[in-house]
């Protein structure tokens, strides 16, 4: 790969992760197809993208730590519920036909965008709900299921976490995105990267440009989310879910 192609990787990572950090997911919409277009087979592209996506979490975490936006106990719930699903998903993806899984995920992702679109007040006000035992059990089961998707297919699964936190636990979009970027971006994706790295190869020579772009994009997108607030985040979330869904369906 020549210097110009490394610049392309950096720009792609910067743009993809800025929008992802703003909306709470969706970096794979741009980044993963570009890696495949540049010549990587799907398993190698997925593993390389997953490693690079950890840098998104690093960039976003750097910004959100200044806001003190996370509750430690709830963050622990996301870790304990989602990481096992991520590891299992990364192990089973090699047995699932890629196109079948992508089309199914595409329709689910489209559903997220449509649902948010027809609920204009969704995620605009922070009101805690389902904070009893049953609520936490169902919420954890939902996060575990999303973790399975995150480990196996990387495009847009952070968007599922964002909407799940909004719909089930009553977060506003701003708080939900903070949890998604830090916990999913850093820890879920980190678990998936390690697992996929053990199961397949990683294109290490492509990572410097991807990592730098991802860190900067994660920080910039998190800053925009904090500055713009729930209404902007909701609109970008809806646009990205529709684009991710369509991209997954048409291939």
C-alpha angles and dihedrals in degrees: 000000000000129000094264092056090051088054089052090052091050093050092046092050092047094050096041095049095043091058091040093053090047095051101030101254145356105106090132090065089077107014102050097049090049091054090051091046090053090058110274118132114237099261092047092045091048094050092046092048091048091055091047092048090062086069088060088061091048093052094045093045090053089057098040095049087069089057096048086220100154133085109217096217094050091045088054089052090056091049097048093044100043109033096065089051091050092052093047092046092051090053096049099043091084088065097048122085106247098222095048092052093044094051093048091048090047093058091046091051092049087053090056092055094046092047092051091045095055091046101066095178096045112127096000096109127043110230121155116231137165093032095144127095095270091047093052092047093052091041091052091048089053092050091048090053091050088048089058089056092045093054094047105033121025104191112105103338091126086064088061091055092049094052093042091055090048097045102037105028099032099241121156115238094257094058093039092054090050092056092043095051096046102037100031097032096048109024107022092044090042090056091047092048093053093046095047090044089058093046099043143009128278125215095233096176090063095050103082094066092041094048095049092048092046095050093048092043092049092052094044094046092048090050091051091049091052093045100043101040136204102323094055093042091052093052094047089046091054094047093049094047091052092047093045092048094049092045092052093048098048093040 
